[in-house]
Amino acid sequence: MILQHDYYLGLPQWQHPTWEGGSLSGRGSALFRYARQFSSVEGNTTFYGLPKPDTVKRWSDETPDDFRFCFKFHQDLSHRSALEFANPKVSEQFKLLEPLGEKLGMLNLQLPQSYGPDGLEHLYRFFLSLPERCAYSLEVRHSEFFAKGDAERELNQMLIETGVNRVMFDTRPIFASVAKDAHTLEAQQKKPKVPLHVLATGQNPQVRFISTMEWFEADHYLDQWVAKVAAWIAEGRTPYLFFHTPDCGYAPELAARFVAKLKAQCPTLRGSVP
């Protein structure tokens, strides 16, 4: 029997040079070691290029049955003219990832800032065309989708109707701080500076949280997410939570801090133990 988690937790990658001497060190491949401590991962690799079949098989072999990959749709699909299920890139991606079975927990569509409200109808038809066997999430960047006007209401209603999860990217810690290092400065330049609107539009709310390099100063924000995650789980939802630091070096410690706080409030919840 496969263990069912109350929430899935992970990092934006499963390998980092600074992790080799820490809690993620040991025998086996980097993914094997990572998947023994985290239950999910953001699979950014598929945004840039699709894997070979033997690579997908290796990913499946190196992870336990209750692990969930959260891959991105290929970047060629992030503009309106390509958002068709008949697009060869879409069918190719589904075919390549099919061997993962239930380990394919979520597919994420990340849209550029240029994709605005005029593309909503196209987006709606795209999500309706996708197979129901997989969960989906959407990350938007256009300012109108954060303005609490008609465009955002239409977006949220479309996501609720289709069951697609709106990604909540919490960049508040980054933009509330004065950059003291090159990694934080780079994050401030590259990460989206958009308001945080907390809303579960589907069964698997997806949160991406990025702290500064001083990850241990993020408690105020983490406490807010602990309360919200506990509420979502009480509603019967299964959140996906991914933790970042500017260079990802301390992402495991940030995730462990969150888990400790969540366990203190809800000790019976089942999830990862970084």
Number of C-alpha atoms within 10 A of each C-alpha: 5 8 10 13 16 20 22 25 28 28 25 18 18 20 17 14 8 12 18 12 9 9 13 22 14 12 8 10 12 17 19 20 19 26 21 16 17 23 27 30 26 25 19 16 14 15 18 12 13 17 13 10 14 10 12 16 15 13 17 22 12 18 21 15 17 17 25 26 22 24 21 22 26 20 17 16 19 16 15 18 11 17 20 19 17 11 13 10 19 18 13 12 17 15 11 17 19 15 15 19 13 15 22 20 22 23 20 24 22 20 19 14 12 11 17 17 17 10 13 16 13 14 19 16 14 16 22 14 11 16 11 10 10 14 19 30 23 19 16 23 17 18 18 16 22 16 14 11 10 12 18 17 14 15 20 19 13 18 22 16 13 16 20 24 26 27 26 21 22 23 22 18 19 22 19 10 13 12 16 11 11 11 16 22 17 13 20 20 11 9 15 16 16 18 15 13 15 15 14 21 21 21 20 27 24 29 21 18 24 24 29 29 24 14 19 12 13 18 15 9 15 20 14 10 20 20 14 15 22 18 12 19 16 11 10 11 18 20 24 26 25 24 25 25 25 23 15 23 16 21 26 23 18 28 25 17 17 23 21 15 17 20 15 11 13 14 11 10 14 14 18 21 14 21
